[in-house]
Amino acid sequence: MSSLISRAFGQPRRASERSQRAGMRRAAALAVFTLAATLGVCATASAQSADAIKARGSMTVATEDDFKPFEFVDNGVPTGYDTEMLALVKKKLGIDIKQQIMPWSGILPGVTTGKYDMAVTAVLVTPERKAVFDFTSPLAQSTTFYAVKKGSSIASADDLAGKVVGVQTGSAMLADLKAFDEAMKKKTGKGLKQIVEYQSYPEIYQDLALGRVDAVANTQINLNSLIETRPDTFVIGKPIGSPVYIAWAVKKGNPGALALVDGALSDLRKSGEMYALQKKWLGASFEAMPQSVN
């Protein structure tokens, strides 16, 4: 579980955003699929009802294979949170799910044009994306936390006042950190001493270990992964951002695929299987997630 969301949230290559990749790659992808929609690229798949998809006997989904801990290849075998969740969904639905493995940059455009029924990867739900896509019930929650070097005097978010905090440039966590800084200034009259922007999280972790920064801001999932691999060096702190959600995406106007998958995901939440896989792959379970993010 060494890396996560940089596409959506920013993390070392693929250390995910590939590090939202949090901001810049996903922003670029947003521009690509918006352009594709504008140009009216020909679609090979069309919106169908749930009954029609069942009658067809299959769905086509686009996914990745190098985005730990969501989907990646380990010793030649596809694995990860999304991979195992999709296997459970497929078992529930009893239809063939045809997977097309591709880079992140091609996934959302392929769904936008109708080539694929669904994007089965860690898509961060944002207002901009909700204008183009509908989303399944969320599969994970992401919140920006801070982490510190073991032995640090920083014990709460308020203790970050007057401190130097590192974060990845262009990431969603940078926006959260800036908002936290402004809120702290309004509340106490004192904010962070400095926000230092880096190109990648490995650089920040190195500087945190060396004492060049006092804390790092990243997603809870990514920081859980960091602590798992370096428990003697770092300690995760408290949240400094609001929860955002990760889900699979379908093109607006494709209710059949959405209804089928949502039904299966609902069953997996009720059975606890989703939460068990979250704990296994993401280091935490998110039982308070809403049923819908649309």
Number of C-alpha atoms within 10 A of each C-alpha: 21 20 26 35 33 33 30 30 30 36 31 24 21 22 24 27 31 25 30 27 30 27 23 22 22 23 17 13 18 18 13 17 22 18 13 17 16 10 10 11 16 11 13 11 15 14 17 16 16 17 12 13 16 18 10 12 13 17 18 18 23 23 24 26 20 24 29 26 26 26 22 19 15 11 7 7 9 14 19 24 24 26 21 17 22 18 11 16 21 17 13 16 16 11 16 14 18 13 16 15 14 13 13 24 17 16 25 31 24 23 25 26 23 21 19 25 29 30 27 26 26 31 25 26 21 14 10 10 16 15 11 20 23 23 25 25 26 25 23 23 23 22 20 25 25 28 27 24 22 14 10 13 11 18 13 12 15 16 12 21 19 13 15 18 25 26 28 28 20 22 28 25 30 24 16 19 24 16 14 19 21 15 14 18 14 11 11 10 10 16 21 20 13 15 19 15 16 14 16 20 27 17 14 24 23 12 16 22 16 11 14 14 21 23 29 28 28 34 30 25 25 31 27 23 20 21 16 15 13 11 14 10 15 22 20 22 19 15 19 23 22 11 13 16 19 22 23 25 30 27 27 16 14 19 15 19 25 23 15 19 21 20 15 20 24 15 15 18 16 12 11 14 14 24 20 17 18 23 13 15 20 27 17 17 18 17 14 7 16 11 14 12 17 13
